[in-house]
Amino acid sequence: MDPLVKRELQRVDPDVPFRASTSHRHHTWARTFHSRPELYIQPETIEEIQKIITLARKCRRRIVTVGCGHSPSDLTCTSSWMVNLDKYNRIVSVNSHSKVVVMQAGIRLHELDKELKSYALAMPNLGSINHQSIAGAIGTATHGSSTRHGILSQSVLGLKIMLSNGRTVSCSAEQNLDLFRAALVSLGALGIITEVTFQAVPRFNIEWQQSLVPIESIKADWENDLWTQAEFTRVWWFPYIKSAVKWRAEKTDKPLRSPKGSWMSGRLGYHVYHILLYVAQYIPRLLPAIEKFVITVQYGNADGKNSTGSSGVADGHAGLLMNCLYSQFVNEWAIPLAKGPEAITRLSAWLNGEEGSQIPFDSKGLYIHAPIEVRVSDTSSTTPRPYLDNTIPDGPTLYLNATLYRPYNLDPPCHERYYEAFEWLMKEMGGRPHWAKNFYQVSSEYTRQMYPELPEWLRVREEVDPEGMFLGDWHRRYLLPYVENMPLLPLEEKETNREHAAGGGVDWSGEIPNKALSPQNSEESFDLMHGVEAEKSMMLDAGMDEDSIMLARTE
C-alpha cells in the first residue's frame, strides 16, 4: 500500500474499518475489459464509505463504484480505487401499505427480489438479468421490454448520495430536483449512491407464450397491437432465416407451469452451441447454417410457418429474465418505435447482401451471430425525467440490440465492421446508445446533439464533484467537452494503455495526471478545501443528512 495512504489511514477515523485489498483484478462480466485497481474496497457501513471518500480526497485518488461489472465497456475500469458495495446491501425499511421500500444501494437485484418476496412485493419491471446492484441498474438506464413501463429509474422515489466532500445528500422530485434528475442516470460520475427509495408493486406471476413467425409478419403487425396487446413483449430476430421469436406475457393468478423444452435449451445444447460458435470463429460462413440448425431443433422448422411454440406460467421476476449464455459484446441503441420496420428492413438487406440498405459499408464476407434482440419501453410520460434518459422523450422507444458472442472469450472476427455499419444506421435514425453497452462511433459532440439537457447534467456534476473524483476516461470521451491538450480535472483519471489480455479481452491502465497537491503543498490545504467546497455547494444544505451536518461543523 502507498505510504501516503498508510499515513492517512492512521489519522482519519482510525476506529472505522478500511476493508481494502491490493491484489484484486477487476474484469467485466463478459471479460471484455480487465484492470488492476490500486485498492479494492468493500465497505459495510456509511461511516466506512465516508472514510473512503475522505481518504481519496486527501490522497488524491479517483473512485470508481462497481457492482457485478455487467457493462462490457471500460466504464468501470480504473487503476485507482474501486469501491464495491456488495456488503452494503440491506433493506432499510418496507411500508407494506404504500409498498415503498428503502434499501442500501449495493443490494443486487436477485437479493432484492428475495427480500421483496417475503413481503409479497416485486419490482414492476426488469431487464434481462438480475445480477446488477440496484444503483448500477438505475445509474445506466437499464430497461425491460414493455410499452407500459419505462426505464428502471421510473420507480425510484428518492436517493441518497455521498459526494466528494464526504457529505450525504438526499434528493427526490420534491427535494434537490436537479440533483435527482442527474443522479437517476448518473453513470457513476456524481458520487456514491448509498440509499434508494423504491416503489414496489404487489407480487405477480406471468403467463407467457412464444412462437416463431416470419419477420414480415412482425413488421406487418408493428402498427397494430404487436407492442400493446400484452404488458410485456420481446422479439428475437434471426436475420439469415428471416424469422423471429415473438414472446408475450401478461400478469396472471394461475399457478406456476414449466414449459416443455428441447435438448437445445438444456446443458447439452448450451455446450453444443458454444462449440459451433467456436468453429465459426475460423469458418464464419457457417453462421447462417448454425442459426438455421438451432432454430429448427427448437421450433420444428426455420421459416416461421406452422412452427411449434411454447408457453408457461412463471414467477414475475424469474419469467422476465433471460439466459445471456456466453461472454458477449452488446451494442444496443434506442430509436423511435415507429422507425423499427425501416431499421429492420435496411439492416436485413445489408446483412444478406441485398439491395436497399443504403448503408455505405461492404458486408461481403461478414457473418454475425443471432439473434438481434428487439425490445421496447415508454418513459415519455415519466416525471421528473432523468437528464440522460436515452429513451425517446415524446413517444415509445424501440431498442435494437446487436449482440455478438465471444466463444471461449474470443472476439468474433466481424465485430468492428458490423458495429461500424450498425451504429451508422442507428445514428441516421436519430438513435442513442445504451450507456452500459459497447459502442464505438460516438463522440461527445454527438452526445451533446442527442441530449439537449446534457449541459444541465454537466452543471450539476461540476457542482457536486468539482475536482473530478468520480470521472474517468470513458466520461471524458462521451460526455465532457473535449479539447486537444485540455487540462483534466485534478482527480480525473486518464487512460494510458490498452493491451491484449491473457485469456482474451483488453487490459486497461490509467493514471491521474493532475493529482499533485494544491499550491500550498500541505495536508491542511485538503481540509481547508473540503470546508470551502461544503460552503460553496448550491444544492446540498436542504438535503443533507443530520450526521453529515454535524460532521461538516466539526471539521
N, C-alpha and C positions, 0 to 999 in steps of 0.2 A: 504494500500500500504506500502511496505517495507520502513522504514525511510531512508535507504541509497538511494533508488530510489527517494524519495521525495526531499532529499537534492540535488541530482544531477540534478533533474528537474529544480531547481531554478538557477542552474549555467550554464546549457547547453542551449544556444539559447532559452531563456525564451519567446521570441516573436513567436516562432514556435510552433504550437499546438502539443500536445501529446494526441491523441484520444484513450485512453486506458480504458478498463473495467476490473474489478477484479472479476466479477461474471459469466463469460462465461463458459459454459460447452460444450466442443467440442465432437462431435461424427462423425464417418464416415457416408457416405450416407446410408449404409446398417445397421448402428447401431451395427456393429460388435465390434468396439472399442470406448471407451469413455475416455476422460482425462479432467483434470481441469488445464488449464494454469494459471500461476500466473497473467499474463496480456494478454488480447486480444486486439490487437491494429489495427486500421483501418486508415492508413494514406491516405491523399488526394493529397499530393504534394511530389516532390522529396526531398524537404527540410525536410519534416516530416520523410521520410524514412531514410534520413541521420541522423537525430536526434535519431531515434530508435537505429540504429547501434552504434552510439557514446555512447549512454546511456548503451546499452548492454555491450559494451566493458568496460566501467567504472564500471558498477555494477556487472560484471562477470556473465552474463546471456547467455544462448543459445537462438537462434532464429529459429523458425520453420515458414516457409511460407506456407499458406494453402489457397486453393480455395474452391471448393464445398466438398472436402473430399471424392471424389468418390472412391478412393482406399480403399478396405475393410481391409487392413492390418494396422499395428500400425506405418506405415511410418510417419504419421502426428501427432502422439501423443506426448505431452510434458507436463511437469509440470512447465516449464519455460515460455518464452514469445512466443506468437503466433501472427504472422502478417498476416492479411487478406487484399488483395489488391482490394476488390470489388469496392472501391470508387476511385481507381486509374485505371480508365478503359476507358479513352478517346481515340479517334482516333486522332493521331498527324498530319498525312498528308496522302493524296491519290494522286498518279500520275495516272491520267486516261489513259495516253498514254502507260506508261510502266506497268501499273497495279500493281505497288509496293505500299504497304500500310504500314505505320508506326503507331504503336499503343502502348499505355501503357499496361503493362503486366498483369494487373488484369482483363482485359475485358474477359467476359465469351464468349464462342463460339456462343451462341444464340444471344448475344448482337452484336458480331462482324458480324454475318450474316445479322442482321437487318441494320447495317451501310453499309455493302458492297452492299446490295440490292439497296440502294439509288444511287449507282454508277454503277449499272448493273454489279456488280462483285460478285465473290463467292470464297470460298475455293475449291481447286481442289478435295479434298477427305475428308472424315470424318469417325470417328469411329461410334459406335452405339448410342452415346449420345452427347448432346451439352451443358451440364451443366458446364463442366470444364472451368477454365480460360485458356487462350492461353498459359501462362507459364507452368501451370500444365500439360496440354496435351502434350506439347513439352518435358518437363522435365522427363516424364515417358515413352517415346517412344510409344505414342498412335498411332494406325494404323487403317485403314479401311479394305476393302477386295477387292483387285484388283491387278493383276499381272502387271498392267500398272502404279501403284503408290507404293511408299514406305511408311515409317512412316511419320507422320505429319511434323516432322522437316525437311523433304526433301524440303519443300517450304520456309524455313527460310533463309533469306539472311544476316541477321545481328542481333546482340543482344547487349543490354547494361546491365551491371551487376554492382550492388553496392556491393563491397567487405567488408570484416570485418574491414578494416581500414577506411571505410567511403568514399572511392573513387569510382567513377563511371567509368567503363572501357567499351569501345566499342570493339567488336570482330566480325569477319566475315571470309570468305575464303581468304580475302586479308589482314586482319589485326588481329594480335594476334590469329593466326590459331589454336595453341594448346588449348588456352582457349576456342575458338569457338567449337572445336571438343569435349571438355569436357562438355561445357555448353549445347550442343544440347540434351544431355540426362544427366542432372545434378543431378537429384534425390534430389534437394533442398540442396545439400551439398557444393556448391561453394560460394554462396552469394544470394542476392535478384535480380532476373531478373526484370528489370524495364521497358525495352522497347524492342519491337520485330519489325523487318522489314521483311515483308512477301510478297511473290509473289502470288498475286491473279490471277484468270482467269475470262474470260467472264461468265456472269450468264448463267445457263443452266437448262433445265428440264431433267428428265429421264423417259423413258418408261420402266416399269418393268413387269416381269411376274414370277409367281412361281407355282410350281406343286409338288405333292407328287409322289415320284418314289421309287422303291426298292433300298436299299443301294447297292446291287450288280450292278445295272446299273450305279450308281455313280462311283464305283471302275472300272467298265469296260470302262468308258468314261474318266477316270483320265488322261491317257497319250494322249488322243486325243485333244478335244477342250473344255473340261469341264471348265477350268480356263481361257481360252483365247478367247473364242467365243465372249464374251461381255466384256465391260470395267469393270463392277462391277459384282462380283459373290459371293454368300454366300450359304452355305449349313447348314441346321439344321438337325442333325442326331438323330433319335429316336431308341435307341438300342434294346428295347424289341420287337417292331413290325418290326424291321429290314428294316425300310424305312427312307426316308429323304426328306425334303423340299428343292428343288433347286430353288434359287432366282437369277435372272439375270436382269441386267439393262444396257441400253445404253442411251447416250445423244440424245435428240430429240428436234425438234422445234414444236412438236404437242402441242395443248392446254391441260391444266390440265384435268384429268379424274379420278374420285374416283372409287375405286374398289367396287364390291359387297361383303359385309361382312356377316358373320353368327352372330348369337346372342353370340356365344362364344368369338368373338373378341370385344364385347362391354362391357358396365359396368356390366351387369348381369353375363356374362361369367367370367369377372375378379373376382367377388366375389365367384362364384361357384367353380372355380378352386382353389382359395385361401382356401376355406373351405375343399375341397377334399385333398389338400396338408396337411392341419392341421390334418385331420383324419388319414392320412397316417403316421403322426408322431408316432402314437400309434399302427397302424396296417400297417407296412411298406410293407407287401406283396401285398397290394392293388395298389402299384405304377404302375406295368405293365398294370393293367386293367384301371387305370386312364389315362395313356398315350394313350392307345388304344381308350378310350372314347373321349378324347379331339380331337384326330386326325380324328376320324370318323365323329364327328359333323362338323368339318371344311372342310373336303375333301371328304366326302361321303363313304369312306372305309379306312382301315388302312394298307392294304398291298401294296399300291402304284401303283396298277394296275387299269387302267381306272378310276382314281380318278379325281375329278373336281379341276381345278386350278383357279387362279385369276390373274388379270393384272390391270395396271393403269398407269397414267401419273402424275408425281408429280414434284414439285419444287426440284431441285437437292439437296438442303440442307435437306429439310424435308424428302425426299424419301430415303435418306441413313441412317436415324435414325431408332432406334428400341426401342420398349417399354420394359424396363427391368422388369416391373411388380412389383416384391416384393423384400424385403431385401434378400440378397443372398451372399454366398461365391462364389468367382470366381477364379478358378485355371487354368490359360492359359499358354501354352508352345509353343515355336517356334521350329519346326523341319524342315529338308529339305522336300520340297514339294514331292519329289519322294518317300519318306518313308510313305506317307499318307495311301495308301491301306494296307500296313502291320500293321500300328498302329491301324487302324480301325478294321481290321480283328482280331487282337490279343485282343484288348480291348473288342470287341463284344463277343468273345469266353469266356473271363473271366467273364463278367457281366452276361452272360446267362448260366454259369456253363458248358460250352462245353470244349472239349479238344483242345489243340493247342495254348493256350495263352502264355505259358512259363512264366507267371507272378507268382512269388513264394509266393503268399498270397492267403488265402482262401476267396472265395467270397460267401460261403454258408450263406444264411440268409441276404445278403446285397442287398438292393434295392436303386436305385438312381433316381434323378429327370431328366427329359428330357426337352429340347434337349441338346445334346452336339454340340456346335457351331463350325463350320469349316470355317476358313477364310484364305485369302492369302495376300501376299504383295511381292514386289521385290525391294529391296534397293541395289542390287548388283552393279548397275552402278552409284550409287549416290556418288558424291564427293563434299566436303570432308565428310567422313563417321564419325558419332559420335563414340567415343571410346567405349561407352556402348550400341551401337546398338545391340539389341538382335536378329536381323534377320540374315539369312544365308548370308555370305559375297560373295559367288560365285554362287548364283542362287536364284530362287524364294523360298519363305518361306511359310510353312503351319503353321497355328495356330489352336491348338485344345484347346477348352475352356470347361472345366468340371464345369459347373455351378450347384450349389445346392441352392435351395431356402430355406429361413428361414421364414416359415409361421408364421405370427404374432410374428416375432423376436425370434423364437425358433430354436436352432441349430438342423439340421437333425441328427438322430442317426448314420447315415452311414458315416459321412464326414471324420473322421480321418482314418478309414480303407480304404475307397475309394481313398482318396488323397494319402495315402501311396503307394497303388498299381499303381495309375495313374502316380505319379511322378517317381516311379521306372521305368516304361515303357518309359516315356519321357526321362529320363536320359540315358537309354540304347540306345536310338535312337539319342543321341547327342543333346538333347533338351536344350533350355534356357528358363527360366521362364519369363513371362511378369513382369516387375518391379513393376507395380501398382496393382498386384493381390495377392491372398492368395497362398503362397507356404511355405512348412514346411521342406522338406527333402533336404535342400540346405545349404551348408556351404560356408564360404569364400574361403576355399580350392577348392571346386568345381567351384566357380565363377572364380577363377584365372585360372583354367584349361580351362574353356569355353570362356574366354575373354583374348586373348593374349595381348590386348592393355590396360588391366586394370592397369598395372604399370604406363602407361603414364597418365591415368586419375588420379591416386593417386598422381603422381608427381605434376600435375597442381593443384589439390585440396590442397596439402600441401603448395604450393607457395602462393595461394590466401587466404588461411584461416589456418594459422599455429597453431592457438590456438583451432581450432575445434568449432568455434561459431555456425556453421551450421550442426554439427554432432550429431547423436543420436544413441541409442542402435541398431536400425534397420541397420544403416550403418555399425556399428562395426560387427554385426552378419553376414552380407552378403558380405561386400566389403573390409573392412580393415583387415589387418593381425591380427589374434587372438592368443594371448599367455596368458596362465593362469596367473592371477595376474599381467598382463601387465598394467602399469600405463596409464590411459586415458589422452587425451589432456586436457589442462586446462579448456576449456569451454564445453567439450564433455559431453552429458547427458547420464546417465546410468539408465536403467530400474531397479526399486527397488521392484515393486509389481504388481501382477495381481490378480484380484478377480472378482467374478461374479457380473455383474451389475444388479441393479434392472430394470426389464423390458427386460432383455436379453443382450447378449454381454459381453464384458470384460471391467472392469475399470482398466486403466493403470496409473501407477505412476512412476516418475523418479526423479533423483537428479543429481547435478553436483558435483561430489566428490572432484574435484581438483580446485574449483573456488577461492581458497584463493588468497589473494593479493600476488604480487611478493615480493621477499625478502626485498626490500626497504620499503614495507608496507606503501606506501604513495600514495596519489591520483596523485601526479606529475608523478609517475612512469608509470601510464597508458598513459599519454600524451607523455612521452618520448618513451615508447614502440611503440605507434602509429606512431610517426615520424620515428623511426628506421625501422618499417615494411614498411612504404611507400618508404623509400630509398632503401631497400633491394629487393623489388619486381622486378622480372626479366622482367615481361611482361606488366607492367601497363603503362609506360610512353607514349608509342606510341599511345595507345588507350584511354588515359584519357581525359575526357571532360574538357573544359576550366574552368568551375565553380569549378571542383574538383582540378584542378591545383592551382587556386587562394586560395582555402581552405587550401590545403596542405602547401602552402607557408606562410600562416598567422598563422598556428598552432604552 
